[in-house]
Amino acid sequence: MPTHSTTFPTRQEGLAQRSWVVVDGEGRALGRLATQVADLLRGKGKPTFSPHVDCGDFVIVVNASKVRLTGAKADEKLYYRHSEYPGGLRTATAGELRSNESERLIREAVKGMLPKNRLSRRLITKLKVYPDAQHPHGAQKASAVEARD
């Protein structure tokens, strides 16, 4: 009787296979972009994927301020934050965030698509978002990833 064994990647094996990828957000729908970025961060496209190991890549999102919001989301979708002081609730529409804090818009969309656990808090640190085409990670020799739309 043949013996078959399933191999599970360890943390060290996941660290060895990391790379840097660049995703261009210009003209892409926010949700579709966030889905692709979340999959890259988790490493779901790799044959060694395991849900309990951080085996994903570092992701650089450029042109975040040029992302597309479909429907009436630019005017109607609200983002909330609180200053932890009484009466400190602040709201902003998705359109305001896209023009002022586009990094936060992408980061919150991707964070919502990751599992809610300690691993996701480690995964979100591998996401680097920039509002225009310039980024300071040239030394990492990141490879460009084409859109899945």
N, CA and C atoms as an extended XYZ file, in Angstrom:
447
Properties=species:S:1:pos:R:3:atomname:S:1:resname:S:1:resid:I:1 pbc="F F F"
N         0.842       -1.172        0.000 N   MET     1
C         0.000        0.000        0.000 CA  MET     1
C         0.893        1.242        0.000 C   MET     1
N         0.704        2.131       -0.993 N   PRO     2
C         1.577        3.311       -1.057 CA  PRO     2
C         1.237        4.296        0.061 C   PRO     2
N         2.256        4.949        0.510 N   THR     3
C         2.034        5.954        1.553 CA  THR     3
C         2.021        7.339        0.907 C   THR     3
N         0.979        8.051        1.141 N   HIS     4
C         0.854        9.415        0.654 CA  HIS     4
C         0.855       10.339        1.862 C   HIS     4
N         1.620       11.355        1.780 N   SER     5
C         1.632       12.296        2.892 CA  SER     5
C         1.469       13.711        2.342 C   SER     5
N         0.694       14.466        3.047 N   THR     6
C         0.495       15.856        2.680 CA  THR     6
C         1.546       16.698        3.376 C   THR     6
N         2.209       17.526        2.618 N   THR     7
C         3.212       18.378        3.230 CA  THR     7
C         2.599       19.751        3.508 C   THR     7
N         2.862       20.265        4.671 N   PHE     8
C         2.400       21.594        5.042 CA  PHE     8
C         3.601       22.514        5.082 C   PHE     8
N         3.509       23.657        4.439 N   PRO     9
C         4.642       24.582        4.465 CA  PRO     9
C         4.827       25.164        5.864 C   PRO     9
N         6.068       25.321        6.244 N   THR    10
C         6.363       25.944        7.520 CA  THR    10
C         6.554       27.433        7.321 C   THR    10
N         6.706       28.134        8.415 N   ARG    11
C         6.867       29.580        8.334 CA  ARG    11
C         8.143       29.942        7.574 C   ARG    11
N         9.215       29.186        7.773 N   GLN    12
C        10.476       29.486        7.102 CA  GLN    12
C        10.373       29.251        5.597 C   GLN    12
N         9.655       28.241        5.177 N   GLU    13
C         9.480       27.995        3.742 CA  GLU    13
C         8.673       29.112        3.095 C   GLU    13
N         7.683       29.627        3.802 N   GLY    14
C         6.887       30.736        3.268 CA  GLY    14
C         7.715       31.999        3.128 C   GLY    14
N         8.629       32.223        4.065 N   LEU    15
C         9.474       33.407        4.005 CA  LEU    15
C        10.446       33.337        2.831 C   LEU    15
N        10.876       32.144        2.476 N   ALA    16
C        11.874       31.992        1.425 CA  ALA    16
C        11.305       32.260        0.040 C   ALA    16
N        10.013       32.109       -0.134 N   GLN    17
C         9.424       32.218       -1.467 CA  GLN    17
C         8.737       33.560       -1.719 C   GLN    17
N         8.988       34.560       -0.885 N   ARG    18
C         8.348       35.859       -1.067 CA  ARG    18
C         8.995       36.660       -2.175 C   ARG    18
N         8.179       37.424       -2.857 N   SER    19
C         8.695       38.332       -3.869 CA  SER    19
C         7.912       39.644       -3.758 C   SER    19
N         8.285       40.618       -4.554 N   TRP    20
C         7.628       41.911       -4.576 CA  TRP    20
C         6.906       42.070       -5.904 C   TRP    20
N         5.654       42.510       -5.870 N   VAL    21
C         4.878       42.721       -7.086 CA  VAL    21
C         4.277       44.120       -7.065 C   VAL    21
N         4.110       44.685       -8.254 N   VAL    22
C         3.502       46.011       -8.416 CA  VAL    22
C         2.170       45.843       -9.122 C   VAL    22
N         1.131       46.443       -8.565 N   VAL    23
C        -0.202       46.429       -9.160 CA  VAL    23
C        -0.583       47.874       -9.459 C   VAL    23
N        -0.980       48.145      -10.693 N   ASP    24
C        -1.380       49.487      -11.090 CA  ASP    24
C        -2.885       49.632      -10.907 C   ASP    24
N        -3.299       50.648      -10.141 N   GLY    25
C        -4.715       50.835       -9.851 CA  GLY    25
C        -5.430       51.783      -10.782 C   GLY    25
N        -4.751       52.301      -11.789 N   GLU    26
C        -5.357       53.302      -12.666 CA  GLU    26
C        -6.497       52.702      -13.475 C   GLU    26
N        -7.700       53.275      -13.312 N   GLY    27
C        -8.860       52.848      -14.064 CA  GLY    27
C        -9.473       51.541      -13.623 C   GLY    27
N        -8.995       50.951      -12.542 N   ARG    28
C        -9.529       49.671      -12.068 CA  ARG    28
C       -10.590       49.897      -11.008 C   ARG    28
N       -11.597       49.047      -10.977 N   ALA    29
C       -12.643       49.134       -9.965 CA  ALA    29
C       -12.045       48.773       -8.602 C   ALA    29
N       -12.449       49.500       -7.576 N   LEU    30
C       -11.858       49.350       -6.249 CA  LEU    30
C       -11.989       47.928       -5.716 C   LEU    30
N       -13.163       47.339       -5.804 N   GLY    31
C       -13.378       46.005       -5.259 CA  GLY    31
C       -12.586       44.934       -5.987 C   GLY    31
N       -12.506       45.031       -7.286 N   ARG    32
C       -11.763       44.038       -8.061 CA  ARG    32
C       -10.264       44.165       -7.813 C   ARG    32
N        -9.796       45.383       -7.665 N   LEU    33
C        -8.399       45.607       -7.335 CA  LEU    33
C        -8.082       45.038       -5.959 C   LEU    33
N        -8.959       45.306       -4.982 N   ALA    34
C        -8.732       44.835       -3.618 CA  ALA    34
C        -8.750       43.313       -3.537 C   ALA    34
N        -9.587       42.678       -4.328 N   THR    35
C        -9.630       41.218       -4.341 CA  THR    35
C        -8.322       40.637       -4.848 C   THR    35
N        -7.799       41.191       -5.925 N   GLN    36
C        -6.538       40.700       -6.468 CA  GLN    36
C        -5.395       40.930       -5.483 C   GLN    36
N        -5.363       42.091       -4.855 N   VAL    37
C        -4.300       42.400       -3.904 CA  VAL    37
C        -4.381       41.478       -2.691 C   VAL    37
N        -5.585       41.223       -2.187 N   ALA    38
C        -5.747       40.333       -1.035 CA  ALA    38
C        -5.271       38.916       -1.362 C   ALA    38
N        -5.561       38.435       -2.565 N   ASP    39
C        -5.094       37.109       -2.968 CA  ASP    39
C        -3.572       37.061       -3.064 C   ASP    39
N        -2.961       38.124       -3.574 N   LEU    40
C        -1.503       38.170       -3.662 CA  LEU    40
C        -0.867       38.227       -2.275 C   LEU    40
N        -1.459       38.976       -1.363 N   LEU    41
C        -0.928       39.068       -0.001 CA  LEU    41
C        -0.991       37.731        0.720 C   LEU    41
N        -2.056       36.979        0.500 N   ARG    42
C        -2.202       35.678        1.154 CA  ARG    42
C        -1.399       34.587        0.459 C   ARG    42
N        -1.097       34.773       -0.840 N   GLY    43
C        -0.368       33.743       -1.577 CA  GLY    43
C        -1.265       32.666       -2.128 C   GLY    43
N        -2.519       32.999       -2.408 N   LYS    44
C        -3.476       31.988       -2.841 CA  LYS    44
C        -3.193       31.440       -4.232 C   LYS    44
N        -2.399       32.137       -5.033 N   GLY    45
C        -2.074       31.633       -6.362 CA  GLY    45
C        -0.886       30.690       -6.376 C   GLY    45
N        -0.247       30.496       -5.252 N   LYS    46
C         0.945       29.648       -5.188 CA  LYS    46
C         0.561       28.198       -4.870 C   LYS    46
N         1.298       27.247       -5.407 N   PRO    47
C         0.975       25.848       -5.113 CA  PRO    47
C         1.257       25.469       -3.662 C   PRO    47
N         2.044       26.268       -2.965 N   THR    48
C         2.362       25.956       -1.571 CA  THR    48
C         1.457       26.694       -0.596 C   THR    48
N         0.307       27.197       -1.060 N   PHE    49
C        -0.582       27.964       -0.194 CA  PHE    49
C        -1.099       27.119        0.951 C   PHE    49
N        -1.078       27.705        2.111 N   SER    50
C        -1.686       27.103        3.287 CA  SER    50
C        -2.320       28.236        4.085 C   SER    50
N        -3.556       28.087        4.528 N   PRO    51
C        -4.250       29.225        5.135 CA  PRO    51
C        -3.660       29.698        6.456 C   PRO    51
N        -2.856       28.870        7.119 N   HIS    52
C        -2.324       29.266        8.421 CA  HIS    52
C        -0.898       29.806        8.346 C   HIS    52
N        -0.331       29.916        7.131 N   VAL    53
C         1.050       30.368        6.967 CA  VAL    53
C         1.063       31.628        6.098 C   VAL    53
N         1.899       32.563        6.467 N   ASP    54
C         2.078       33.781        5.674 CA  ASP    54
C         3.039       33.462        4.529 C   ASP    54
N         2.481       33.068        3.379 N   CYS    55
C         3.322       32.682        2.242 CA  CYS    55
C         3.079       33.597        1.038 C   CYS    55
N         2.473       34.760        1.262 N   GLY    56
C         2.166       35.685        0.177 CA  GLY    56
C         3.314       36.613       -0.132 C   GLY    56
N         3.094       37.470       -1.114 N   ASP    57
C         4.110       38.397       -1.587 CA  ASP    57
C         3.886       39.785       -0.998 C   ASP    57
N         4.909       40.614       -1.100 N   PHE    58
C         4.763       42.031       -0.811 CA  PHE    58
C         4.092       42.661       -2.028 C   PHE    58
N         3.124       43.541       -1.792 N   VAL    59
C         2.362       44.140       -2.888 CA  VAL    59
C         2.495       45.655       -2.813 C   VAL    59
N         2.858       46.260       -3.939 N   ILE    60
C         2.939       47.708       -4.076 CA  ILE    60
C         1.811       48.130       -5.009 C   ILE    60
N         0.915       48.969       -4.522 N   VAL    61
C        -0.182       49.482       -5.337 CA  VAL    61
C         0.163       50.918       -5.706 C   VAL    61
N         0.256       51.197       -7.003 N   VAL    62
C         0.541       52.545       -7.481 CA  VAL    62
C        -0.705       53.108       -8.159 C   VAL    62
N        -0.744       54.418       -8.310 N   ASN    63
C        -1.880       55.132       -8.898 CA  ASN    63
C        -3.174       54.866       -8.136 C   ASN    63
N        -3.097       54.879       -6.816 N   ALA    64
C        -4.273       54.620       -5.989 CA  ALA    64
C        -5.306       55.728       -6.110 C   ALA    64
N        -4.880       56.939       -6.412 N   SER    65
C        -5.834       58.038       -6.528 CA  SER    65
C        -6.626       57.986       -7.828 C   SER    65
N        -6.258       57.100       -8.745 N   LYS    66
C        -6.946       56.982      -10.030 CA  LYS    66
C        -7.825       55.744      -10.107 C   LYS    66
N        -8.124       55.153       -8.942 N   VAL    67
C        -8.970       53.966       -8.907 CA  VAL    67
C       -10.408       54.392       -9.219 C   VAL    67
N       -11.173       53.470       -9.768 N   ARG    68
C       -12.525       53.778      -10.222 CA  ARG    68
C       -13.539       53.303       -9.183 C   ARG    68
N       -14.511       54.160       -8.881 N   LEU    69
C       -15.617       53.800       -8.003 CA  LEU    69
C       -16.865       53.683       -8.854 C   LEU    69
N       -17.505       52.542       -8.849 N   THR    70
C       -18.661       52.302       -9.708 CA  THR    70
C       -19.940       52.766       -9.027 C   THR    70
N       -20.933       53.025       -9.828 N   GLY    71
C       -22.236       53.430       -9.308 CA  GLY    71
C       -22.159       54.771       -8.605 C   GLY    71
N       -22.898       54.896       -7.510 N   ALA    72
C       -22.942       56.146       -6.754 CA  ALA    72
C       -22.061       56.089       -5.512 C   ALA    72
N       -21.095       55.170       -5.494 N   LYS    73
C       -20.269       54.991       -4.297 CA  LYS    73
C       -19.457       56.232       -3.962 C   LYS    73
N       -19.041       56.980       -4.946 N   ALA    74
C       -18.222       58.163       -4.679 CA  ALA    74
C       -18.968       59.169       -3.802 C   ALA    74
N       -20.287       59.217       -3.916 N   ASP    75
C       -21.071       60.183       -3.148 CA  ASP    75
C       -21.785       59.568       -1.952 C   ASP    75
N       -22.118       58.275       -2.013 N   GLU    76
C       -22.974       57.680       -0.995 CA  GLU    76
C       -22.257       56.766       -0.014 C   GLU    76
N       -21.164       56.151       -0.405 N   LYS    77
C       -20.466       55.242        0.509 CA  LYS    77
C       -19.695       56.049        1.538 C   LYS    77
N       -19.922       55.748        2.817 N   LEU    78
C       -19.304       56.505        3.902 CA  LEU    78
C       -18.263       55.666        4.636 C   LEU    78
N       -17.191       56.311        5.031 N   TYR    79
C       -16.148       55.701        5.851 CA  TYR    79
C       -16.120       56.442        7.183 C   TYR    79
N       -16.062       55.671        8.265 N   TYR    80
C       -16.120       56.245        9.596 CA  TYR    80
C       -14.796       56.036       10.327 C   TYR    80
N       -14.463       57.018       11.167 N   ARG    81
C       -13.364       56.848       12.115 CA  ARG    81
C       -13.721       57.658       13.342 C   ARG    81
N       -13.145       57.295       14.474 N   HIS    82
C       -13.483       57.943       15.731 CA  HIS    82
C       -12.206       58.338       16.443 C   HIS    82
N       -12.210       59.530       17.035 N   SER    83
C       -11.020       60.047       17.702 CA  SER    83
C       -10.883       59.541       19.135 C   SER    83
N       -11.830       58.723       19.602 N   GLU    84
C       -11.877       58.194       20.965 CA  GLU    84
C       -12.224       59.274       21.992 C   GLU    84
N       -12.624       60.439       21.546 N   TYR    85
C       -13.134       61.478       22.427 CA  TYR    85
C       -14.645       61.574       22.228 C   TYR    85
N       -15.376       62.053       23.220 N   PRO    86
C       -16.828       62.191       23.043 CA  PRO    86
C       -17.163       63.094       21.855 C   PRO    86
N       -18.063       62.644       21.021 N   GLY    87
C       -18.447       63.411       19.838 CA  GLY    87
C       -17.393       63.395       18.755 C   GLY    87
N       -16.479       62.450       18.799 N   GLY    88
C       -15.352       62.438       17.871 CA  GLY    88
C       -15.548       61.595       16.634 C   GLY    88
N       -16.785       61.300       16.255 N   LEU    89
C       -17.036       60.505       15.062 CA  LEU    89
C       -16.823       61.359       13.816 C   LEU    89
N       -15.993       60.889       12.907 N   ARG    90
C       -15.710       61.612       11.665 CA  ARG    90
C       -16.150       60.736       10.495 C   ARG    90
N       -16.779       61.341        9.518 N   THR    91
C       -17.209       60.606        8.337 CA  THR    91
C       -16.608       61.251        7.099 C   THR    91
N       -16.391       60.431        6.099 N   ALA    92
C       -15.908       60.914        4.807 CA  ALA    92
C       -16.497       60.017        3.731 C   ALA    92
N       -16.837       60.587        2.593 N   THR    93
C       -17.349       59.784        1.489 CA  THR    93
C       -16.180       59.123        0.770 C   THR    93
N       -16.490       58.120       -0.018 N   ALA    94
C       -15.454       57.415       -0.767 CA  ALA    94
C       -14.779       58.341       -1.774 C   ALA    94
N       -15.529       59.270       -2.336 N   GLY    95
C       -14.949       60.228       -3.276 CA  GLY    95
C       -13.954       61.161       -2.600 C   GLY    95
N       -14.271       61.605       -1.375 N   GLU    96
C       -13.337       62.440       -0.625 CA  GLU    96
C       -12.065       61.679       -0.278 C   GLU    96
N       -12.229       60.419        0.131 N   LEU    97
C       -11.050       59.609        0.450 CA  LEU    97
C       -10.193       59.380       -0.787 C   LEU    97
N       -10.832       59.159       -1.932 N   ARG    98
C       -10.072       58.917       -3.154 CA  ARG    98
C        -9.213       60.129       -3.504 C   ARG    98
N        -9.725       61.315       -3.278 N   SER    99
C        -8.947       62.500       -3.637 CA  SER    99
C        -7.964       62.909       -2.553 C   SER    99
N        -8.276       62.681       -1.276 N   ASN   100
C        -7.421       63.147       -0.190 CA  ASN   100
C        -6.546       62.063        0.417 C   ASN   100
N        -7.137       60.893        0.696 N   GLU   101
C        -6.417       59.801        1.360 CA  GLU   101
C        -6.613       58.506        0.574 C   GLU   101
N        -6.146       58.457       -0.647 N   SER   102
C        -6.387       57.280       -1.480 CA  SER   102
C        -5.716       56.037       -0.904 C   SER   102
N        -4.647       56.203       -0.134 N   GLU   103
C        -3.986       55.052        0.478 CA  GLU   103
C        -4.929       54.359        1.456 C   GLU   103
N        -5.657       55.156        2.228 N   ARG   104
C        -6.586       54.590        3.214 CA  ARG   104
C        -7.748       53.869        2.539 C   ARG   104
N        -8.211       54.395        1.413 N   LEU   105
C        -9.306       53.767        0.682 CA  LEU   105
C        -8.931       52.355        0.247 C   LEU   105
N        -7.752       52.214       -0.352 N   ILE   106
C        -7.289       50.891       -0.804 CA  ILE   106
C        -7.024       49.982        0.389 C   ILE   106
N        -6.351       50.512        1.412 N   ARG   107
C        -5.973       49.703        2.575 CA  ARG   107
C        -7.210       49.130        3.277 C   ARG   107
N        -8.246       49.937        3.449 N   GLU   108
C        -9.445       49.450        4.126 CA  GLU   108
C       -10.200       48.432        3.272 C   GLU   108
N       -10.202       48.602        1.954 N   ALA   109
C       -10.864       47.630        1.083 CA  ALA   109
C       -10.147       46.281        1.137 C   ALA   109
N        -8.809       46.311        1.127 N   VAL   110
C        -8.052       45.061        1.180 CA  VAL   110
C        -8.171       44.420        2.558 C   VAL   110
N        -8.109       45.223        3.596 N   LYS   111
C        -8.189       44.702        4.960 CA  LYS   111
C        -9.517       43.999        5.207 C   LYS   111
N       -10.592       44.506        4.599 N   GLY   112
C       -11.887       43.871        4.754 CA  GLY   112
C       -11.988       42.528        4.057 C   GLY   112
N       -11.092       42.258        3.117 N   MET   113
C       -11.115       40.995        2.385 CA  MET   113
C       -10.165       39.959        2.959 C   MET   113
N        -9.439       40.304        3.990 N   LEU   114
C        -8.545       39.358        4.652 CA  LEU   114
C        -9.281       38.719        5.823 C   LEU   114
N        -8.854       37.525        6.256 N   PRO   115
C        -9.496       36.913        7.417 CA  PRO   115
C        -9.269       37.761        8.666 C   PRO   115
N       -10.184       37.677        9.601 N   LYS   116
C       -10.105       38.502       10.811 CA  LYS   116
C        -9.350       37.734       11.898 C   LYS   116
N        -8.023       37.772       11.843 N   ASN   117
C        -7.212       37.080       12.838 CA  ASN   117
C        -5.831       37.718       12.928 C   ASN   117
N        -4.940       37.131       13.714 N   ARG   118
C        -3.604       37.691       13.889 CA  ARG   118
C        -2.803       37.649       12.603 C   ARG   118
N        -3.015       36.625       11.791 N   LEU   119
C        -2.277       36.514       10.535 CA  LEU   119
C        -2.603       37.673        9.599 C   LEU   119
N        -3.854       38.096        9.562 N   SER   120
C        -4.211       39.190        8.655 CA  SER   120
C        -3.567       40.495        9.094 C   SER   120
N        -3.369       40.682       10.385 N   ARG   121
C        -2.703       41.899       10.852 CA  ARG   121
C        -1.238       41.897       10.444 C   ARG   121
N        -0.645       40.724       10.272 N   ARG   122
C         0.718       40.637        9.760 CA  ARG   122
C         0.732       40.797        8.242 C   ARG   122
N        -0.294       40.294        7.565 N   LEU   123
C        -0.358       40.386        6.105 CA  LEU   123
C        -0.525       41.827        5.635 C   LEU   123
N        -1.328       42.612        6.338 N   ILE   124
C        -1.612       43.972        5.882 CA  ILE   124
C        -0.368       44.850        5.956 C   ILE   124
N         0.627       44.460        6.745 N   THR   125
C         1.867       45.243        6.794 CA  THR   125
C         2.696       45.065        5.529 C   THR   125
N         2.401       44.048        4.724 N   LYS   126
C         3.129       43.831        3.473 CA  LYS   126
C         2.522       44.587        2.302 C   LYS   126
N         1.474       45.367        2.570 N   LEU   127
C         0.826       46.174        1.532 CA  LEU   127
C         1.377       47.586        1.570 C   LEU   127
N         1.874       48.053        0.435 N   LYS   128
C         2.400       49.418        0.305 CA  LYS   128
C         1.572       50.124       -0.764 C   LYS   128
N         0.943       51.242       -0.409 N   VAL   129
C         0.033       51.939       -1.317 CA  VAL   129
C         0.550       53.357       -1.543 C   VAL   129
N         0.560       53.794       -2.814 N   TYR   130
C         1.036       55.124       -3.186 CA  TYR   130
C         0.046       55.769       -4.146 C   TYR   130
N        -0.230       57.074       -3.972 N   PRO   131
C        -1.267       57.734       -4.786 CA  PRO   131
C        -0.886       57.950       -6.246 C   PRO   131
N         0.409       57.990       -6.553 N   ASP   132
C         0.813       58.179       -7.949 CA  ASP   132
C         1.739       57.043       -8.370 C   ASP   132
N         2.391       57.186       -9.511 N   ALA   133
C         3.184       56.086      -10.073 CA  ALA   133
C         4.556       55.930       -9.417 C   ALA   133
N         4.960       56.883       -8.574 N   GLN   134
C         6.283       56.821       -7.939 CA  GLN   134
C         6.207       56.031       -6.630 C   GLN   134
N         7.194       55.163       -6.401 N   HIS   135
C         7.291       54.459       -5.124 CA  HIS   135
C         8.764       54.259       -4.773 C   HIS   135
N         9.097       54.185       -3.480 N   PRO   136
C        10.500       54.098       -3.062 CA  PRO   136
C        11.048       52.680       -2.979 C   PRO   136
N        10.415       51.714       -3.623 N   HIS   137
C        10.836       50.320       -3.497 CA  HIS   137
C        11.529       49.811       -4.756 C   HIS   137
N        12.306       50.663       -5.402 N   GLY   138
C        12.999       50.268       -6.627 CA  GLY   138
C        14.056       49.211       -6.391 C   GLY   138
N        14.658       49.197       -5.203 N   ALA   139
C        15.720       48.235       -4.913 CA  ALA   139
C        15.198       46.804       -4.817 C   ALA   139
N        13.901       46.638       -4.587 N   GLN   140
C        13.339       45.292       -4.452 CA  GLN   140
C        13.069       44.631       -5.804 C   GLN   140
N        13.220       45.369       -6.895 N   LYS   141
C        13.026       44.833       -8.250 CA  LYS   141
C        11.657       44.117       -8.353 C   LYS   141
N        10.609       44.870       -8.080 N   ALA   142
C         9.264       44.308       -8.103 CA  ALA   142
C         8.830       44.029       -9.526 C   ALA   142
N         8.113       42.928       -9.703 N   SER   143
C         7.601       42.572      -11.023 CA  SER   143
C         6.156       43.064      -11.132 C   SER   143
N         5.783       43.500      -12.319 N   ALA   144
C         4.448       44.010      -12.557 CA  ALA   144
C         3.467       42.849      -12.731 C   ALA   144
N         2.283       43.021      -12.171 N   VAL   145
C         1.237       42.009      -12.290 CA  VAL   145
C         0.124       42.603      -13.136 C   VAL   145
N        -0.356       41.849      -14.101 N   GLU   146
C        -1.416       42.362      -14.962 CA  GLU   146
C        -2.772       42.234      -14.274 C   GLU   146
N        -3.707       43.042      -14.695 N   ALA   147
C        -5.032       43.075      -14.102 CA  ALA   147
C        -5.799       41.807      -14.431 C   ALA   147
N        -6.633       41.356      -13.460 N   ARG   148
C        -7.467       40.187      -13.674 CA  ARG   148
C        -8.877       40.546      -14.082 C   ARG   148
N        -9.168       41.807      -14.313 N   ASP   149
C       -10.550       42.230      -14.606 CA  ASP   149
C       -11.125       41.521      -15.787 C   ASP   149
